[in-house]
């Protein structure tokens, strides 16, 4: 009993000691540490990924760095240090919540469920969830997946949608949940799955990495439309304002077009292939009328 009491007391004390750190705003945290911690992905082409070395690159990463520039000016900290922290689909929300990561800009969908756990910036991209498959697979749309092996990435909205579809329509799919997009495509390319469900633009990102990109096709009626945003901790309006204002400035100046063309209409590392993914009307609308609402709220 005494041992249990001591454990409980220790836990309460640890919680009390941690509380001030979590209670303070992110701007104060950054000021005190002289560092901002950016969450990044390792294989979310062309949003946030590692191509050579350990420094992340990508469309979302470029937008993150615009926020860093704004913070340096607002906080009068020209020597603000940036530290990178790798996240996955499954760890990104907890690492933002517990203060390990200050800002995560990758390929994270803003939805009502996640809004209960974290805050989102203005939208930075809009996608549809579709399928990547071999041109010879015979798969044209989702009904063609009945009784087949289908891969998706664990911890994503695509995983949730695919499982719900399988249950509701009794399709008998064998759903494989890969740890990341790269592993999912390897399962597809090696024949362990007939199709890979994910956000259309991420599928194009995997397609260009294939040994023979011409053998693959993105197909199927979108099962959802989703808006990507940068994640930050809830109830931190001061930091959210800096993030949102930085993004709005990039949109208003037209600089977003240069950043977009760099990653979606030009050759990108590691293979120097071009996604040829023109800016959609939905993305143009996000730029013209920035919003932090999810697609469900639009």
Secondary structure by P-SEA (a helix, b strand, c coil): caaaaaaaaaaaaaaaaacccccccaaaaaaaacbbbbbbbcccccccccccccccccaaaaaaaaaaaaaaaaaccccbbbbbbbbccccaaaaaaaccccccccccccccccccccccccccbbbbbbbbbccccccccccccccbbbbbbcccaaaaaaaaaaaaacccccccccccaaaaaaaaaacccccccccaaaaaaaaaaccccccccccccccbbbbbbbbbbcccaaaaaaaaaaaaaaaaacaaaaaaaaccccccccccccccccccaaaaaaaacccccccccc
